[in-house]
């Protein structure tokens, strides 16, 4: 049930102007992280580190694509 509240919080935050889209994105990530750590209890430090490394690799690949398209453009 707490995870279902997240889309509602995002829409309400944007609709009523409580936060900008960037701020809502940060708040939703923090909310999800707190849910995983407190409510679901399935995120350990090693798994958290693996997820961060995977996100960094994906971001690096996207940045390389952008770099290549900027060089060609």
N, CA, C, O and CB atoms as a CASP TS submission, in Angstrom:
PFRMAT TS
TARGET T0000
AUTHOR 0000-0000-0000
METHOD Language model
MODEL 1
PARENT N/A
ATOM      1  N   UNK     1       0.802  -1.209   0.000  1.00  0.00           N
ATOM      2  CA  UNK     1       0.000   0.000   0.000  1.00  0.00           C
ATOM      3  C   UNK     1       0.848   1.278   0.000  1.00  0.00           C
ATOM      4  O   UNK     1       0.506   2.215  -0.722  1.00  0.00           O
ATOM      5  CB  UNK     1      -0.914  -0.004   1.195  1.00  0.00           C
ATOM      6  N   UNK     2       1.936   1.360   0.774  1.00  0.00           N
ATOM      7  CA  UNK     2       2.703   2.611   0.763  1.00  0.00           C
ATOM      8  C   UNK     2       3.314   2.926  -0.603  1.00  0.00           C
ATOM      9  O   UNK     2       3.486   4.096  -0.945  1.00  0.00           O
ATOM     10  CB  UNK     2       3.803   2.545   1.800  1.00  0.00           C
ATOM     11  N   UNK     3       3.644   1.892  -1.390  1.00  0.00           N
ATOM     12  CA  UNK     3       4.223   2.144  -2.705  1.00  0.00           C
ATOM     13  C   UNK     3       3.188   2.701  -3.674  1.00  0.00           C
ATOM     14  O   UNK     3       3.547   3.406  -4.617  1.00  0.00           O
ATOM     15  CB  UNK     3       4.827   0.865  -3.268  1.00  0.00           C
ATOM     16  N   UNK     4       1.927   2.400  -3.461  1.00  0.00           N
ATOM     17  CA  UNK     4       0.874   2.910  -4.336  1.00  0.00           C
ATOM     18  C   UNK     4       0.653   4.403  -4.115  1.00  0.00           C
ATOM     19  O   UNK     4       0.129   5.086  -4.994  1.00  0.00           O
ATOM     20  CB  UNK     4      -0.433   2.144  -4.101  1.00  0.00           C
ATOM     21  N   UNK     5       1.039   4.905  -2.976  1.00  0.00           N
ATOM     22  CA  UNK     5       0.867   6.321  -2.661  1.00  0.00           C
ATOM     23  C   UNK     5       1.832   7.201  -3.458  1.00  0.00           C
ATOM     24  O   UNK     5       1.558   8.383  -3.664  1.00  0.00           O
ATOM     25  CB  UNK     5       1.068   6.551  -1.167  1.00  0.00           C
ATOM     26  N   UNK     6       2.961   6.637  -3.911  1.00  0.00           N
ATOM     27  CA  UNK     6       3.989   7.428  -4.593  1.00  0.00           C
ATOM     28  C   UNK     6       3.473   8.151  -5.832  1.00  0.00           C
ATOM     29  O   UNK     6       3.718   9.352  -5.946  1.00  0.00           O
ATOM     30  CB  UNK     6       5.135   6.539  -4.980  1.00  0.00           C
ATOM     31  N   UNK     7       2.775   7.508  -6.771  1.00  0.00           N
ATOM     32  CA  UNK     7       2.275   8.263  -7.927  1.00  0.00           C
ATOM     33  C   UNK     7       1.301   9.381  -7.539  1.00  0.00           C
ATOM     34  O   UNK     7       1.262  10.437  -8.171  1.00  0.00           O
ATOM     35  CB  UNK     7       1.596   7.319  -8.897  1.00  0.00           C
ATOM     36  N   UNK     8       0.526   9.128  -6.501  1.00  0.00           N
ATOM     37  CA  UNK     8      -0.404  10.168  -6.037  1.00  0.00           C
ATOM     38  C   UNK     8       0.372  11.366  -5.506  1.00  0.00           C
ATOM     39  O   UNK     8       0.013  12.510  -5.785  1.00  0.00           O
ATOM     40  CB  UNK     8      -1.349   9.613  -4.941  1.00  0.00           C
ATOM     41  N   UNK     9       1.431  11.116  -4.744  1.00  0.00           N
ATOM     42  CA  UNK     9       2.257  12.209  -4.229  1.00  0.00           C
ATOM     43  C   UNK     9       2.926  12.984  -5.357  1.00  0.00           C
ATOM     44  O   UNK     9       3.034  14.209  -5.289  1.00  0.00           O
ATOM     45  CB  UNK     9       3.315  11.668  -3.274  1.00  0.00           C
ATOM     46  N   UNK    10       3.375  12.284  -6.388  1.00  0.00           N
ATOM     47  CA  UNK    10       4.009  12.957  -7.519  1.00  0.00           C
ATOM     48  C   UNK    10       3.016  13.866  -8.232  1.00  0.00           C
ATOM     49  O   UNK    10       3.318  15.027  -8.509  1.00  0.00           O
ATOM     50  CB  UNK    10       4.588  11.929  -8.502  1.00  0.00           C
ATOM     51  N   UNK    11       1.843  13.342  -8.524  1.00  0.00           N
ATOM     52  CA  UNK    11       0.840  14.129  -9.250  1.00  0.00           C
ATOM     53  C   UNK    11       0.368  15.316  -8.419  1.00  0.00           C
ATOM     54  O   UNK    11       0.225  16.422  -8.941  1.00  0.00           O
ATOM     55  CB  UNK    11      -0.358  13.249  -9.635  1.00  0.00           C
ATOM     56  N   UNK    12       0.127  15.096  -7.132  1.00  0.00           N
ATOM     57  CA  UNK    12      -0.322  16.204  -6.286  1.00  0.00           C
ATOM     58  C   UNK    12       0.767  17.257  -6.120  1.00  0.00           C
ATOM     59  O   UNK    12       0.477  18.453  -6.111  1.00  0.00           O
ATOM     60  CB  UNK    12      -0.755  15.684  -4.917  1.00  0.00           C
ATOM     61  N   UNK    13       2.005  16.824  -5.989  1.00  0.00           N
ATOM     62  CA  UNK    13       3.102  17.771  -5.856  1.00  0.00           C
ATOM     63  C   UNK    13       3.265  18.642  -7.077  1.00  0.00           C
ATOM     64  O   UNK    13       3.553  19.833  -6.961  1.00  0.00           O
ATOM     65  CB  UNK    13       4.378  17.044  -5.587  1.00  0.00           C
ATOM     66  N   UNK    14       3.084  18.059  -8.249  1.00  0.00           N
ATOM     67  CA  UNK    14       3.191  18.838  -9.484  1.00  0.00           C
ATOM     68  C   UNK    14       1.949  19.687  -9.732  1.00  0.00           C
ATOM     69  O   UNK    14       2.050  20.840 -10.154  1.00  0.00           O
ATOM     70  CB  UNK    14       3.424  17.912 -10.667  1.00  0.00           C
ATOM     71  N   UNK    15       0.793  19.119  -9.472  1.00  0.00           N
ATOM     72  CA  UNK    15      -0.469  19.809  -9.772  1.00  0.00           C
ATOM     73  C   UNK    15      -0.666  21.045  -8.904  1.00  0.00           C
ATOM     74  O   UNK    15      -1.092  22.088  -9.402  1.00  0.00           O
ATOM     75  CB  UNK    15      -1.643  18.860  -9.582  1.00  0.00           C
ATOM     76  N   UNK    16      -0.367  20.944  -7.633  1.00  0.00           N
ATOM     77  CA  UNK    16      -0.602  22.051  -6.726  1.00  0.00           C
ATOM     78  C   UNK    16       0.629  22.921  -6.518  1.00  0.00           C
ATOM     79  O   UNK    16       0.598  23.854  -5.715  1.00  0.00           O
ATOM     80  CB  UNK    16      -1.074  21.530  -5.410  1.00  0.00           C
ATOM     81  N   UNK    17       1.710  22.628  -7.229  1.00  0.00           N
ATOM     82  CA  UNK    17       2.877  23.487  -7.205  1.00  0.00           C
ATOM     83  C   UNK    17       3.687  23.444  -5.929  1.00  0.00           C
ATOM     84  O   UNK    17       4.351  24.423  -5.589  1.00  0.00           O
ATOM     85  CB  UNK    17       2.464  24.854  -7.446  1.00  0.00           C
ATOM     86  N   UNK    18       3.648  22.324  -5.211  1.00  0.00           N
ATOM     87  CA  UNK    18       4.457  22.199  -4.004  1.00  0.00           C
ATOM     88  C   UNK    18       5.943  22.127  -4.350  1.00  0.00           C
ATOM     89  O   UNK    18       6.792  22.551  -3.566  1.00  0.00           O
ATOM     90  CB  UNK    18       4.038  20.959  -3.207  1.00  0.00           C
ATOM     91  N   UNK    19       6.248  21.587  -5.530  1.00  0.00           N
ATOM     92  CA  UNK    19       7.637  21.422  -5.925  1.00  0.00           C
ATOM     93  C   UNK    19       7.737  21.389  -7.445  1.00  0.00           C
ATOM     94  O   UNK    19       6.759  21.121  -8.143  1.00  0.00           O
ATOM     95  CB  UNK    19       8.233  20.138  -5.310  1.00  0.00           C
ATOM     96  N   UNK    20       8.940  21.669  -7.941  1.00  0.00           N
ATOM     97  CA  UNK    20       9.199  21.589  -9.377  1.00  0.00           C
ATOM     98  C   UNK    20       9.363  20.119  -9.767  1.00  0.00           C
ATOM     99  O   UNK    20       9.496  19.262  -8.894  1.00  0.00           O
ATOM    100  CB  UNK    20      10.470  22.417  -9.768  1.00  0.00           C
ATOM    101  N   UNK    21       9.356  19.820 -11.068  1.00  0.00           N
ATOM    102  CA  UNK    21       9.539  18.418 -11.467  1.00  0.00           C
ATOM    103  C   UNK    21      10.846  17.803 -10.963  1.00  0.00           C
ATOM    104  O   UNK    21      10.870  16.624 -10.607  1.00  0.00           O
ATOM    105  CB  UNK    21       9.491  18.313 -12.968  1.00  0.00           C
ATOM    106  N   UNK    22      11.916  18.567 -10.927  1.00  0.00           N
ATOM    107  CA  UNK    22      13.181  18.041 -10.422  1.00  0.00           C
ATOM    108  C   UNK    22      13.083  17.732  -8.933  1.00  0.00           C
ATOM    109  O   UNK    22      13.573  16.699  -8.478  1.00  0.00           O
ATOM    110  CB  UNK    22      14.318  19.037 -10.681  1.00  0.00           C
ATOM    111  N   UNK    23      12.457  18.614  -8.181  1.00  0.00           N
ATOM    112  CA  UNK    23      12.297  18.396  -6.742  1.00  0.00           C
ATOM    113  C   UNK    23      11.386  17.207  -6.464  1.00  0.00           C
ATOM    114  O   UNK    23      11.634  16.438  -5.535  1.00  0.00           O
ATOM    115  CB  UNK    23      11.737  19.654  -6.069  1.00  0.00           C
ATOM    116  N   UNK    24      10.345  17.052  -7.254  1.00  0.00           N
ATOM    117  CA  UNK    24       9.446  15.906  -7.091  1.00  0.00           C
ATOM    118  C   UNK    24      10.193  14.608  -7.388  1.00  0.00           C
ATOM    119  O   UNK    24       9.968  13.601  -6.717  1.00  0.00           O
ATOM    120  CB  UNK    24       8.209  16.041  -8.016  1.00  0.00           C
ATOM    121  N   UNK    25      11.074  14.619  -8.382  1.00  0.00           N
ATOM    122  CA  UNK    25      11.863  13.429  -8.684  1.00  0.00           C
ATOM    123  C   UNK    25      12.765  13.065  -7.513  1.00  0.00           C
ATOM    124  O   UNK    25      12.872  11.893  -7.152  1.00  0.00           O
ATOM    125  CB  UNK    25      12.700  13.648  -9.946  1.00  0.00           C
ATOM    126  N   UNK    26      13.415  14.059  -6.917  1.00  0.00           N
ATOM    127  CA  UNK    26      14.284  13.798  -5.768  1.00  0.00           C
ATOM    128  C   UNK    26      13.464  13.294  -4.587  1.00  0.00           C
ATOM    129  O   UNK    26      13.865  12.342  -3.918  1.00  0.00           O
ATOM    130  CB  UNK    26      15.062  15.069  -5.375  1.00  0.00           C
ATOM    131  N   UNK    27      12.345  13.910  -4.329  1.00  0.00           N
ATOM    132  CA  UNK    27      11.501  13.481  -3.216  1.00  0.00           C
ATOM    133  C   UNK    27      10.976  12.060  -3.425  1.00  0.00           C
ATOM    134  O   UNK    27      10.868  11.298  -2.465  1.00  0.00           O
ATOM    135  CB  UNK    27      10.331  14.448  -3.040  1.00  0.00           C
ATOM    136  N   UNK    28      10.652  11.699  -4.659  1.00  0.00           N
ATOM    137  CA  UNK    28      10.161  10.346  -4.905  1.00  0.00           C
ATOM    138  C   UNK    28      11.274   9.310  -4.723  1.00  0.00           C
ATOM    139  O   UNK    28      11.015   8.204  -4.247  1.00  0.00           O
ATOM    140  CB  UNK    28       9.573  10.245  -6.317  1.00  0.00           C
ATOM    141  N   UNK    29      12.505   9.657  -5.094  1.00  0.00           N
ATOM    142  CA  UNK    29      13.620   8.730  -4.866  1.00  0.00           C
ATOM    143  C   UNK    29      13.865   8.549  -3.372  1.00  0.00           C
ATOM    144  O   UNK    29      14.074   7.427  -2.910  1.00  0.00           O
ATOM    145  CB  UNK    29      14.903   9.239  -5.559  1.00  0.00           C
ATOM    146  N   UNK    30      13.842   9.633  -2.622  1.00  0.00           N
ATOM    147  CA  UNK    30      14.048   9.546  -1.174  1.00  0.00           C
ATOM    148  C   UNK    30      12.917   8.751  -0.530  1.00  0.00           C
ATOM    149  O   UNK    30      13.165   7.922   0.346  1.00  0.00           O
ATOM    150  CB  UNK    30      14.138  10.956  -0.547  1.00  0.00           C
ATOM    151  N   UNK    31      11.686   8.996  -0.953  1.00  0.00           N
ATOM    152  CA  UNK    31      10.541   8.255  -0.417  1.00  0.00           C
ATOM    153  C   UNK    31      10.677   6.760  -0.706  1.00  0.00           C
ATOM    154  O   UNK    31      10.416   5.931   0.165  1.00  0.00           O
ATOM    155  CB  UNK    31       9.225   8.793  -1.013  1.00  0.00           C
ATOM    156  N   UNK    32      11.089   6.416  -1.935  1.00  0.00           N
ATOM    157  CA  UNK    32      11.264   5.007  -2.294  1.00  0.00           C
ATOM    158  C   UNK    32      12.380   4.359  -1.485  1.00  0.00           C
ATOM    159  O   UNK    32      12.254   3.215  -1.046  1.00  0.00           O
ATOM    160  CB  UNK    32      11.560   4.873  -3.786  1.00  0.00           C
ATOM    161  N   UNK    33      13.467   5.089  -1.289  1.00  0.00           N
ATOM    162  CA  UNK    33      14.575   4.552  -0.506  1.00  0.00           C
ATOM    163  C   UNK    33      14.174   4.312   0.945  1.00  0.00           C
ATOM    164  O   UNK    33      14.541   3.295   1.533  1.00  0.00           O
ATOM    165  CB  UNK    33      15.766   5.495  -0.566  1.00  0.00           C
ATOM    166  N   UNK    34      13.431   5.237   1.517  1.00  0.00           N
ATOM    167  CA  UNK    34      12.968   5.073   2.896  1.00  0.00           C
ATOM    168  C   UNK    34      12.013   3.887   2.999  1.00  0.00           C
ATOM    169  O   UNK    34      12.070   3.131   3.968  1.00  0.00           O
ATOM    170  CB  UNK    34      12.278   6.360   3.395  1.00  0.00           C
ATOM    171  N   UNK    35      11.141   3.719   2.013  1.00  0.00           N
ATOM    172  CA  UNK    35      10.240   2.566   2.020  1.00  0.00           C
ATOM    173  C   UNK    35      11.018   1.258   1.983  1.00  0.00           C
ATOM    174  O   UNK    35      10.695   0.320   2.711  1.00  0.00           O
ATOM    175  CB  UNK    35       9.279   2.633   0.835  1.00  0.00           C
ATOM    176  N   UNK    36      12.046   1.194   1.134  1.00  0.00           N
ATOM    177  CA  UNK    36      12.829  -0.034   1.028  1.00  0.00           C
ATOM    178  C   UNK    36      13.582  -0.323   2.321  1.00  0.00           C
ATOM    179  O   UNK    36      13.684  -1.479   2.733  1.00  0.00           O
ATOM    180  CB  UNK    36      13.811   0.062  -0.137  1.00  0.00           C
ATOM    181  N   UNK    37      14.107   0.715   2.964  1.00  0.00           N
ATOM    182  CA  UNK    37      14.901   0.515   4.172  1.00  0.00           C
ATOM    183  C   UNK    37      14.052   0.241   5.404  1.00  0.00           C
ATOM    184  O   UNK    37      14.437  -0.562   6.254  1.00  0.00           O
ATOM    185  CB  UNK    37      15.763   1.718   4.418  1.00  0.00           C
ATOM    186  N   UNK    38      12.906   0.895   5.510  1.00  0.00           N
ATOM    187  CA  UNK    38      12.113   0.820   6.737  1.00  0.00           C
ATOM    188  C   UNK    38      10.956  -0.174   6.619  1.00  0.00           C
ATOM    189  O   UNK    38      10.736  -0.985   7.518  1.00  0.00           O
ATOM    190  CB  UNK    38      11.572   2.196   7.089  1.00  0.00           C
ATOM    191  N   UNK    39      10.224  -0.109   5.515  1.00  0.00           N
ATOM    192  CA  UNK    39       8.998  -0.907   5.413  1.00  0.00           C
ATOM    193  C   UNK    39       9.258  -2.300   4.860  1.00  0.00           C
ATOM    194  O   UNK    39       8.806  -3.289   5.437  1.00  0.00           O
ATOM    195  CB  UNK    39       7.986  -0.196   4.539  1.00  0.00           C
ATOM    196  N   UNK    40       9.986  -2.391   3.742  1.00  0.00           N
ATOM    197  CA  UNK    40      10.178  -3.692   3.110  1.00  0.00           C
ATOM    198  C   UNK    40      11.390  -4.447   3.654  1.00  0.00           C
ATOM    199  O   UNK    40      11.423  -5.675   3.572  1.00  0.00           O
ATOM    200  CB  UNK    40      10.323  -3.515   1.623  1.00  0.00           C
ATOM    201  N   UNK    41      12.362  -3.768   4.194  1.00  0.00           N
ATOM    202  CA  UNK    41      13.542  -4.350   4.841  1.00  0.00           C
ATOM    203  C   UNK    41      14.291  -5.337   3.949  1.00  0.00           C
ATOM    204  O   UNK    41      14.766  -6.362   4.437  1.00  0.00           O
ATOM    205  CB  UNK    41      13.133  -5.043   6.116  1.00  0.00           C
ATOM    206  N   UNK    42      14.406  -5.050   2.658  1.00  0.00           N
ATOM    207  CA  UNK    42      15.108  -5.960   1.760  1.00  0.00           C
ATOM    208  C   UNK    42      16.295  -5.314   1.056  1.00  0.00           C
ATOM    209  O   UNK    42      16.807  -5.865   0.081  1.00  0.00           O
ATOM    210  CB  UNK    42      14.152  -6.492   0.737  1.00  0.00           C
ATOM    211  N   UNK    43      16.738  -4.162   1.533  1.00  0.00           N
ATOM    212  CA  UNK    43      17.842  -3.469   0.891  1.00  0.00           C
ATOM    213  C   UNK    43      19.007  -3.359   1.864  1.00  0.00           C
ATOM    214  O   UNK    43      18.978  -2.560   2.800  1.00  0.00           O
ATOM    215  CB  UNK    43      17.406  -2.074   0.400  1.00  0.00           C
ATOM    216  N   UNK    44      20.030  -4.169   1.630  1.00  0.00           N
ATOM    217  CA  UNK    44      21.231  -4.104   2.453  1.00  0.00           C
ATOM    218  C   UNK    44      22.266  -3.192   1.808  1.00  0.00           C
ATOM    219  O   UNK    44      22.055  -2.685   0.707  1.00  0.00           O
ATOM    220  CB  UNK    44      21.816  -5.508   2.668  1.00  0.00           C
ATOM    221  N   UNK    45      23.384  -2.985   2.499  1.00  0.00           N
ATOM    222  CA  UNK    45      24.406  -2.078   1.980  1.00  0.00           C
ATOM    223  C   UNK    45      25.043  -2.621   0.713  1.00  0.00           C
ATOM    224  O   UNK    45      25.325  -1.847  -0.202  1.00  0.00           O
ATOM    225  CB  UNK    45      25.477  -1.831   3.031  1.00  0.00           C
ATOM    226  N   UNK    46      25.279  -3.920   0.627  1.00  0.00           N
ATOM    227  CA  UNK    46      25.899  -4.470  -0.578  1.00  0.00           C
ATOM    228  C   UNK    46      24.963  -4.347  -1.780  1.00  0.00           C
ATOM    229  O   UNK    46      25.401  -4.017  -2.882  1.00  0.00           O
ATOM    230  CB  UNK    46      26.287  -5.941  -0.357  1.00  0.00           C
ATOM    231  N   UNK    47      23.701  -4.608  -1.567  1.00  0.00           N
ATOM    232  CA  UNK    47      22.731  -4.477  -2.658  1.00  0.00           C
ATOM    233  C   UNK    47      22.557  -3.010  -3.060  1.00  0.00           C
ATOM    234  O   UNK    47      22.403  -2.700  -4.242  1.00  0.00           O
ATOM    235  CB  UNK    47      21.372  -5.079  -2.244  1.00  0.00           C
ATOM    236  N   UNK    48      22.583  -2.117  -2.079  1.00  0.00           N
ATOM    237  CA  UNK    48      22.499  -0.684  -2.362  1.00  0.00           C
ATOM    238  C   UNK    48      23.701  -0.247  -3.192  1.00  0.00           C
ATOM    239  O   UNK    48      23.548   0.513  -4.149  1.00  0.00           O
ATOM    240  CB  UNK    48      22.422   0.133  -1.050  1.00  0.00           C
ATOM    241  N   UNK    49      24.905  -0.721  -2.833  1.00  0.00           N
ATOM    242  CA  UNK    49      26.111  -0.379  -3.568  1.00  0.00           C
ATOM    243  C   UNK    49      26.044  -0.916  -5.001  1.00  0.00           C
ATOM    244  O   UNK    49      26.424  -0.217  -5.940  1.00  0.00           O
ATOM    245  CB  UNK    49      27.349  -0.931  -2.846  1.00  0.00           C
ATOM    246  N   UNK    50      25.572  -2.131  -5.172  1.00  0.00           N
ATOM    247  CA  UNK    50      25.438  -2.711  -6.511  1.00  0.00           C
ATOM    248  C   UNK    50      24.474  -1.897  -7.365  1.00  0.00           C
ATOM    249  O   UNK    50      24.724  -1.688  -8.552  1.00  0.00           O
ATOM    250  CB  UNK    50      24.960  -4.165  -6.420  1.00  0.00           C
ATOM    251  N   UNK    51      23.378  -1.438  -6.776  1.00  0.00           N
ATOM    252  CA  UNK    51      22.418  -0.625  -7.517  1.00  0.00           C
ATOM    253  C   UNK    51      23.016   0.717  -7.930  1.00  0.00           C
ATOM    254  O   UNK    51      22.751   1.203  -9.030  1.00  0.00           O
ATOM    255  CB  UNK    51      21.165  -0.399  -6.680  1.00  0.00           C
ATOM    256  N   UNK    52      23.823   1.319  -7.050  1.00  0.00           N
ATOM    257  CA  UNK    52      24.470   2.586  -7.376  1.00  0.00           C
ATOM    258  C   UNK    52      25.464   2.400  -8.520  1.00  0.00           C
ATOM    259  O   UNK    52      25.517   3.223  -9.434  1.00  0.00           O
ATOM    260  CB  UNK    52      25.179   3.163  -6.139  1.00  0.00           C
ATOM    261  N   UNK    53      26.247   1.331  -8.474  1.00  0.00           N
ATOM    262  CA  UNK    53      27.215   1.059  -9.542  1.00  0.00           C
ATOM    263  C   UNK    53      26.496   0.830 -10.871  1.00  0.00           C
ATOM    264  O   UNK    53      26.935   1.329 -11.907  1.00  0.00           O
ATOM    265  CB  UNK    53      28.087  -0.169  -9.187  1.00  0.00           C
ATOM    266  N   UNK    54      25.408   0.089 -10.848  1.00  0.00           N
ATOM    267  CA  UNK    54      24.650  -0.171 -12.067  1.00  0.00           C
ATOM    268  C   UNK    54      24.063   1.119 -12.646  1.00  0.00           C
ATOM    269  O   UNK    54      24.071   1.314 -13.862  1.00  0.00           O
ATOM    270  CB  UNK    54      23.533  -1.176 -11.788  1.00  0.00           C
ATOM    271  N   UNK    55      23.556   1.997 -11.779  1.00  0.00           N
ATOM    272  CA  UNK    55      23.016   3.277 -12.235  1.00  0.00           C
ATOM    273  C   UNK    55      24.125   4.154 -12.816  1.00  0.00           C
ATOM    274  O   UNK    55      23.901   4.854 -13.803  1.00  0.00           O
ATOM    275  CB  UNK    55      22.310   4.008 -11.078  1.00  0.00           C
ATOM    276  N   UNK    56      25.310   4.125 -12.221  1.00  0.00           N
ATOM    277  CA  UNK    56      26.438   4.892 -12.744  1.00  0.00           C
ATOM    278  C   UNK    56      26.863   4.396 -14.119  1.00  0.00           C
ATOM    279  O   UNK    56      27.156   5.202 -15.003  1.00  0.00           O
ATOM    280  CB  UNK    56      27.616   4.821 -11.782  1.00  0.00           C
ATOM    281  N   UNK    57      26.900   3.090 -14.310  1.00  0.00           N
ATOM    282  CA  UNK    57      27.261   2.543 -15.612  1.00  0.00           C
ATOM    283  C   UNK    57      26.241   2.932 -16.687  1.00  0.00           C
ATOM    284  O   UNK    57      26.618   3.278 -17.807  1.00  0.00           O
ATOM    285  CB  UNK    57      27.379   1.023 -15.528  1.00  0.00           C
ATOM    286  N   UNK    58      24.970   2.875 -16.350  1.00  0.00           N
ATOM    287  CA  UNK    58      23.931   3.258 -17.310  1.00  0.00           C
ATOM    288  C   UNK    58      24.036   4.736 -17.651  1.00  0.00           C
ATOM    289  O   UNK    58      23.875   5.115 -18.811  1.00  0.00           O
ATOM    290  CB  UNK    58      22.533   2.942 -16.751  1.00  0.00           C
ATOM    291  N   UNK    59      24.304   5.573 -16.657  1.00  0.00           N
ATOM    292  CA  UNK    59      24.457   7.001 -16.909  1.00  0.00           C
ATOM    293  C   UNK    59      25.675   7.268 -17.782  1.00  0.00           C
ATOM    294  O   UNK    59      25.632   8.127 -18.664  1.00  0.00           O
ATOM    295  CB  UNK    59      24.574   7.769 -15.590  1.00  0.00           C
ATOM    296  N   UNK    60      26.755   6.542 -17.544  1.00  0.00           N
ATOM    297  CA  UNK    60      27.957   6.699 -18.356  1.00  0.00           C
ATOM    298  C   UNK    60      27.716   6.342 -19.812  1.00  0.00           C
ATOM    299  O   UNK    60      28.206   7.032 -20.705  1.00  0.00           O
ATOM    300  CB  UNK    60      29.072   5.847 -17.802  1.00  0.00           C
ATOM    301  N   UNK    61      26.970   5.273 -20.064  1.00  0.00           N
ATOM    302  CA  UNK    61      26.665   4.890 -21.446  1.00  0.00           C
ATOM    303  C   UNK    61      25.823   5.955 -22.139  1.00  0.00           C
ATOM    304  O   UNK    61      26.057   6.278 -23.304  1.00  0.00           O
ATOM    305  CB  UNK    61      25.935   3.543 -21.478  1.00  0.00           C
ATOM    306  N   UNK    62      24.854   6.492 -21.427  1.00  0.00           N
ATOM    307  CA  UNK    62      24.012   7.540 -22.011  1.00  0.00           C
ATOM    308  C   UNK    62      24.840   8.778 -22.310  1.00  0.00           C
ATOM    309  O   UNK    62      24.654   9.409 -23.350  1.00  0.00           O
ATOM    310  CB  UNK    62      22.847   7.894 -21.066  1.00  0.00           C
ATOM    311  N   UNK    63      25.757   9.137 -21.407  1.00  0.00           N
ATOM    312  CA  UNK    63      26.613  10.298 -21.635  1.00  0.00           C
ATOM    313  C   UNK    63      27.535  10.091 -22.833  1.00  0.00           C
ATOM    314  O   UNK    63      27.813  11.041 -23.565  1.00  0.00           O
ATOM    315  CB  UNK    63      27.438  10.594 -20.391  1.00  0.00           C
ATOM    316  N   UNK    64      28.015   8.857 -23.044  1.00  0.00           N
ATOM    317  CA  UNK    64      28.832   8.579 -24.226  1.00  0.00           C
ATOM    318  C   UNK    64      28.036   8.752 -25.515  1.00  0.00           C
ATOM    319  O   UNK    64      28.567   9.256 -26.505  1.00  0.00           O
ATOM    320  CB  UNK    64      29.397   7.165 -24.154  1.00  0.00           C
ATOM    321  N   UNK    65      26.776   8.342 -25.516  1.00  0.00           N
ATOM    322  CA  UNK    65      25.925   8.544 -26.679  1.00  0.00           C
ATOM    323  C   UNK    65      25.721  10.021 -26.948  1.00  0.00           C
ATOM    324  O   UNK    65      25.786  10.460 -28.096  1.00  0.00           O
ATOM    325  CB  UNK    65      24.581   7.855 -26.486  1.00  0.00           C
ATOM    326  N   UNK    66      25.476  10.787 -25.903  1.00  0.00           N
ATOM    327  CA  UNK    66      25.297  12.233 -26.051  1.00  0.00           C
ATOM    328  C   UNK    66      26.578  12.886 -26.556  1.00  0.00           C
ATOM    329  O   UNK    66      26.523  13.765 -27.417  1.00  0.00           O
ATOM    330  CB  UNK    66      24.873  12.864 -24.715  1.00  0.00           C
ATOM    331  N   UNK    67      27.731  12.472 -26.033  1.00  0.00           N
ATOM    332  CA  UNK    67      29.017  12.988 -26.453  1.00  0.00           C
ATOM    333  C   UNK    67      29.242  12.694 -27.938  1.00  0.00           C
ATOM    334  O   UNK    67      29.690  13.566 -28.682  1.00  0.00           O
ATOM    335  CB  UNK    67      30.144  12.382 -25.601  1.00  0.00           C
ATOM    336  N   UNK    68      28.934  11.481 -28.364  1.00  0.00           N
ATOM    337  CA  UNK    68      29.097  11.115 -29.773  1.00  0.00           C
ATOM    338  C   UNK    68      28.184  11.916 -30.678  1.00  0.00           C
ATOM    339  O   UNK    68      28.604  12.350 -31.751  1.00  0.00           O
ATOM    340  CB  UNK    68      28.832   9.640 -29.965  1.00  0.00           C
ATOM    341  N   UNK    69      26.944  12.119 -30.267  1.00  0.00           N
ATOM    342  CA  UNK    69      26.024  12.896 -31.092  1.00  0.00           C
ATOM    343  C   UNK    69      26.411  14.377 -31.149  1.00  0.00           C
ATOM    344  O   UNK    69      26.193  15.034 -32.167  1.00  0.00           O
ATOM    345  CB  UNK    69      24.605  12.753 -30.561  1.00  0.00           C
ATOM    346  N   UNK    70      26.982  14.903 -30.066  1.00  0.00           N
ATOM    347  CA  UNK    70      27.446  16.284 -30.066  1.00  0.00           C
ATOM    348  C   UNK    70      28.664  16.444 -30.977  1.00  0.00           C
ATOM    349  O   UNK    70      28.809  17.468 -31.645  1.00  0.00           O
ATOM    350  CB  UNK    70      27.784  16.734 -28.635  1.00  0.00           C
ATOM    351  N   UNK    71      29.538  15.438 -31.006  1.00  0.00           N
ATOM    352  CA  UNK    71      30.713  15.511 -31.868  1.00  0.00           C
ATOM    353  C   UNK    71      30.319  15.450 -33.337  1.00  0.00           C
ATOM    354  O   UNK    71      30.903  16.151 -34.164  1.00  0.00           O
ATOM    355  CB  UNK    71      31.686  14.381 -31.539  1.00  0.00           C
ATOM    356  N   UNK    72      29.338  14.622 -33.669  1.00  0.00           N
ATOM    357  CA  UNK    72      28.899  14.502 -35.060  1.00  0.00           C
ATOM    358  C   UNK    72      28.118  15.757 -35.470  1.00  0.00           C
ATOM    359  O   UNK    72      28.208  16.207 -36.613  1.00  0.00           O
ATOM    360  CB  UNK    72      28.025  13.228 -35.252  1.00  0.00           C
ATOM    361  N   UNK    73      27.359  16.308 -34.534  1.00  0.00           N
ATOM    362  CA  UNK    73      26.529  17.481 -34.833  1.00  0.00           C
ATOM    363  C   UNK    73      27.375  18.706 -34.975  1.00  0.00           C
ATOM    364  O   UNK    73      26.852  19.792 -35.227  1.00  0.00           O
ATOM    365  CB  UNK    73      25.483  17.702 -33.754  1.00  0.00           C
TER
END
